[in-house]
């Protein structure tokens, strides 16, 4: 009986240890998956942006990104961006939508875009995007300015962008809030 109890208790302890180890490793793996997702997006997007600039149409690179990779964006963010692009297309000669690149955090491209710290906040991840060229040390990268903070969630097992946050002047501006404010302004003008 003692030997049998020992085996059962041992198996239960082994099971608990195995499952607790998987649980403990999941957030780290998710953070790395999110970091990889965001970095791959920025590597692809910067090439798209540069091609658009060469064609003198950098404003459309954001819209192209949303249309070519719709699964990268949570439905609410995707819809708000597409609505903004549609409103801007209708308004000939005046700016009624975003006037800077929502993924790069400005109107000009920086040296490069490298992911930095990834923080888990609730069920989302906040990924610092630094303006620094590739090939720099981790210390140099983390010391470079944070241009954008990408907010990412895991939906249906895949990372998706849910928002972009722009740190400026000690404040943070949210892309979703900006899009909502622009929409409200357009609706109040009508």
Secondary structure, DSSP 8 states (H G I E B T S, - for coil): -HHHHHHHHHHHHHHHHHHHHHHHHHHHHHHHHHHHHHHHHHHHHHHHHHHHHHTT-THHHHHHHHHHTGGGB-HHHHHHHHHHHHHHHHSTTS--S--SBTTTTBSS--S-EEEEEEEEETTEEEEEEEE--TT--HHHHHHS-EEEEEEEEEETTEEEEEEEEEEETTEEEEHHHHHHHHHHHHHHH-
